[in-house]
Amino acid sequence: MPFVRYQRCLAAVSFIATGIALLLAFPPDGSGTEPSFRHEPAMHLVAGKQPPSVDEPPVAEGIVDRYLVHPRGIVDGLLLRDGAQMHVTPRAAEGLIQIIQPGDHVRVHGRRGANSPLVTPDVIVNVTDGKSFTIPYRLDLPIPPAEARPTANEMRAAGTIEVLLYDYIKGGVNGMLLSDETQVRLPPDVGRDFPASLRPNMDVEVEGHGTTTRYGRALEATAIGRKGHPLTPLDASIQQLR
């Protein structure tokens, strides 16, 4: 009998302990309802990584003067009114056009050499409306279909050189913006020293092949000359503007 009583005492103690544990785990709230066991979903916050340059001061800021346009009619960058120039790939052009327009005030985070008009953008902030455009990696977006590009035609242009345009890869002059708003690009086989002979405020006449779209007028020059002088065909032998 003593052993049976001992077992009963242990059972009673266990029952009381279990009750106390339940009360501690689920204290009564006075509502008369049973405890609610709600499953809280896990929060998976995946934050997109911003380029490190976003935490640095902007390398360019100003008003967008116009889109830079390839002679094939593709938008390939921005020109600011202070002469700063930045390139984007054809894959990124559509996104750029949707967020940034001529006349917008922009702030650009990226990289820029000392005293260079060339800017390598990472993020372009549209200060005008608060939107921003992060330059995608080269392979993040599809290449625009060739059939969507306008056909290049023979073109002429004449005017004063307002801005020298630069090759974003090599860093040297490879064109000019004229006062008639034509963007002129030099052919890749032009004489090595020819770009150095171009100066702002020169009056020139140009022939070449290019396009005119709602984004701008651009051509690749095949011949060029000073205003009132015969045009000189451009090739590797031409080392200066005549």
Secondary structure, DSSP 8 states (H G I E B T S, - for coil): -HHHHHHHHHHHHHHHHHHHHHHHHS---SS--------------------GGGGS--SEEEEEEEEEE-TTS-EEEEEETTS-EEE--HHHHHHHHHH--TT-EEEEEEEE-TT-SEEEEEEEEETTTS-EEE---TTSS----GGGS---EEEEEEEEEEEEEE-TTT-SEEEEEETTSEEEE--TTS-TTGGGG--TT-EEEEEEEEEEETTEEEEEEEEEEETTS--EE-STT--S--
